[in-house]
Amino acid sequence: MRVVVDAFLELRDRAAGCTRCELSTTRTQVVFGTGHRDSPLVVVGEAPGEQEDLSGEPFVGRSGTLLRRVIGEETGLDPADCCIVNVVKCRPPQNRDPRPAEVAACRPWLDEQLEVVSPTVVLTVGNFASRLLLGTREGITRLRGRSYPWRDAHLVPTLHPAAVLRGGSAALERFRHDVRLAGSLLAGAAA
């Protein structure tokens, strides 16, 4: 396990100085990811927002609180033991969608993170991360609700926590269902 932790920290240190795209000129810092570096669950979001850029951690604020609470309630994992990352590691100005060149520049960091952690389940939140990792243009409302084979893992797409906060109890139940599915896949792999 020591090799995995060292590889993840070395990757984080290399990413901290990244200048592969223009986002490096407007960011406060690289938001590499948080959590347990050999977690069976990796959560992948889109990109850091303003608060994430300031704090250096993904999913802070109300969305992050909801995400971590539901992971704890529906998977039995301590959310601190999960690895939480974004596709793009630097905040796009005004929280706009990342541009294709920015995604292409950052994709090797995400691929290396996922390779080093080697999760059992990847939980993608929102359209952006789900479409990218599944290589589809299909929307999240059609993708969510089931798992997909992905590399040596299961990929479970779900709603973005920010959309859940805006969507009321029906959105929350769909989100819980998807996170519960991720938990059952984790439990099945552990059995």
C-alpha positions as CSV (number, residue, x, y, z in Angstrom):
1,M,0.0,0.0,0.0
2,R,2.9,2.4,0.6
3,V,3.8,2.4,-3.1
4,V,0.3,3.5,-4.0
5,V,0.3,6.4,-1.5
6,D,3.8,7.6,-2.7
7,A,2.7,7.4,-6.3
8,F,-0.4,9.5,-5.6
9,L,1.5,12.1,-3.7
10,E,4.2,12.3,-6.3
11,L,1.5,12.8,-9.0
12,R,-0.1,15.5,-6.9
13,D,3.3,17.3,-6.5
14,R,3.9,17.2,-10.3
15,A,0.4,18.5,-11.0
16,A,0.8,21.4,-8.7
17,G,3.1,23.1,-11.2
18,C,1.1,22.3,-14.3
19,T,1.1,24.9,-17.1
20,R,-0.4,22.7,-19.9
21,C,-3.3,25.1,-20.6
22,E,-4.4,28.7,-20.1
23,L,-6.2,27.9,-16.9
24,S,-2.9,27.9,-15.1
25,T,-2.7,31.7,-15.6
26,T,-6.0,32.4,-13.8
27,R,-6.1,29.8,-11.1
28,T,-5.3,30.4,-7.4
29,Q,-4.0,26.8,-7.1
30,V,-4.4,23.3,-8.7
31,V,-7.2,21.4,-7.0
32,F,-5.8,17.9,-7.3
33,G,-8.2,16.0,-5.2
34,T,-8.8,14.8,-1.6
35,G,-9.4,11.7,0.4
36,H,-8.1,8.2,0.8
37,R,-5.5,7.5,-1.9
38,D,-6.3,3.8,-2.3
39,S,-10.0,4.1,-1.9
40,P,-12.3,1.6,-3.6
41,L,-14.5,4.6,-4.5
42,V,-13.4,7.5,-6.6
43,V,-15.9,10.4,-7.2
44,V,-15.2,12.4,-10.4
45,G,-16.7,15.9,-10.9
46,E,-16.2,18.5,-13.6
47,A,-14.0,21.3,-12.4
48,P,-13.3,23.4,-9.4
49,G,-15.5,26.4,-8.6
50,E,-14.5,29.6,-6.9
51,Q,-14.5,28.2,-3.4
52,E,-12.6,25.1,-4.5
53,D,-10.0,27.2,-6.1
54,L,-9.5,29.1,-2.9
55,S,-9.5,26.1,-0.6
56,G,-7.6,23.7,-2.8
57,E,-10.2,21.0,-2.3
58,P,-13.0,19.7,-4.6
59,F,-16.6,19.8,-3.6
60,V,-16.7,22.3,-0.7
61,G,-19.8,24.1,0.3
62,R,-23.3,22.8,0.1
63,S,-22.7,20.4,-2.8
64,G,-19.8,18.8,-1.1
65,T,-21.7,18.5,2.2
66,L,-24.5,16.7,0.4
67,L,-22.2,14.5,-1.6
68,R,-20.2,13.4,1.5
69,R,-23.4,12.9,3.6
70,V,-25.1,10.7,1.0
71,I,-21.9,8.7,0.4
72,G,-21.7,8.0,4.1
73,E,-25.4,7.1,4.4
74,E,-25.7,5.0,1.3
75,T,-22.3,3.2,1.0
76,G,-21.2,2.7,4.6
77,L,-17.9,4.2,3.7
78,D,-16.4,7.1,5.7
79,P,-16.4,9.9,3.1
80,A,-12.9,10.8,4.2
81,D,-11.8,7.4,2.9
82,C,-13.1,8.2,-0.6
83,C,-11.0,9.8,-3.3
84,I,-12.7,12.9,-4.8
85,V,-11.3,14.5,-7.9
86,N,-12.3,16.6,-10.9
87,V,-11.7,16.2,-14.6
88,V,-10.1,19.6,-14.8
89,K,-7.9,20.6,-12.0
90,C,-8.0,24.4,-12.3
91,R,-11.0,26.7,-12.1
92,P,-12.3,27.9,-15.4
93,P,-13.0,31.7,-15.2
94,Q,-16.5,32.6,-14.1
95,N,-17.1,28.8,-13.6
96,R,-17.7,28.4,-17.3
97,D,-17.6,24.9,-18.8
98,P,-14.0,23.6,-19.4
99,R,-13.0,24.0,-23.1
100,P,-11.9,20.9,-25.1
101,A,-8.3,22.0,-25.1
102,E,-8.4,22.4,-21.3
103,V,-9.9,18.9,-20.9
104,A,-7.3,17.4,-23.2
105,A,-4.5,19.1,-21.3
106,C,-5.8,17.9,-18.0
107,R,-7.0,14.4,-19.0
108,P,-3.6,12.8,-18.4
109,W,-3.7,13.9,-14.7
110,L,-7.2,12.3,-14.3
111,D,-6.1,9.1,-16.1
112,E,-3.0,8.8,-13.8
113,Q,-5.1,9.4,-10.7
114,L,-7.5,6.7,-11.6
115,E,-4.7,4.3,-12.5
116,V,-2.8,4.9,-9.3
117,V,-5.9,4.6,-7.1
118,S,-7.4,1.7,-9.1
119,P,-10.9,2.0,-7.6
120,T,-13.6,-0.7,-7.6
121,V,-16.2,1.9,-8.4
122,V,-16.0,5.3,-10.2
123,L,-19.0,7.6,-9.3
124,T,-19.2,10.3,-12.0
125,V,-21.4,13.3,-10.9
126,G,-23.1,15.3,-13.7
127,N,-23.1,15.3,-17.4
128,F,-19.6,16.5,-18.0
129,A,-17.6,13.8,-16.1
130,S,-20.1,11.0,-17.1
131,R,-20.0,11.8,-20.8
132,L,-16.2,12.1,-20.8
133,L,-15.4,8.8,-19.1
134,L,-18.1,6.9,-20.9
135,G,-17.2,8.5,-24.3
136,T,-20.8,9.4,-25.1
137,R,-23.0,12.4,-25.8
138,E,-25.9,10.8,-23.9
139,G,-27.3,13.0,-21.1
140,I,-27.1,12.2,-17.4
141,T,-30.8,11.5,-17.1
142,R,-30.5,8.6,-19.5
143,L,-27.1,7.4,-18.2
144,R,-27.9,7.4,-14.5
145,G,-29.6,4.6,-12.6
146,R,-27.2,1.8,-13.7
147,S,-23.6,0.8,-13.8
148,Y,-21.3,0.4,-16.7
149,P,-18.1,-1.7,-17.0
150,W,-15.2,0.7,-17.2
151,R,-11.6,-0.5,-17.3
152,D,-11.3,-2.9,-14.3
153,A,-14.0,-1.1,-12.4
154,H,-17.7,-0.2,-12.4
155,L,-18.7,3.3,-13.4
156,V,-21.9,4.7,-11.9
157,P,-23.1,8.1,-13.3
158,T,-25.3,10.2,-11.2
159,L,-26.7,13.8,-10.9
160,H,-24.4,16.5,-9.8
161,P,-25.0,17.5,-6.1
162,A,-25.7,21.1,-7.2
163,A,-28.5,19.9,-9.4
164,V,-29.8,17.7,-6.6
165,L,-29.9,20.8,-4.3
166,R,-32.0,22.6,-6.9
167,G,-34.1,19.6,-7.9
168,G,-35.9,18.8,-4.7
169,S,-36.9,15.4,-3.2
170,A,-37.2,13.5,-6.5
171,A,-33.7,14.5,-7.5
172,L,-32.4,13.6,-4.1
173,E,-34.0,10.1,-4.3
174,R,-32.4,9.5,-7.7
175,F,-29.0,10.6,-6.4
176,R,-29.4,8.3,-3.3
177,H,-30.4,5.4,-5.6
178,D,-27.2,5.9,-7.7
179,V,-24.9,6.2,-4.7
180,R,-26.6,3.1,-3.1
181,L,-25.9,1.2,-6.3
182,A,-22.2,2.2,-6.0
183,G,-22.3,0.9,-2.4
184,S,-23.8,-2.4,-3.5
185,L,-21.1,-2.8,-6.1
186,L,-18.5,-2.1,-3.5
187,A,-20.1,-4.6,-1.1
188,G,-20.2,-7.2,-3.8
189,A,-16.6,-6.8,-4.7
190,A,-15.6,-7.1,-1.0
191,A,-17.6,-10.3,-0.5
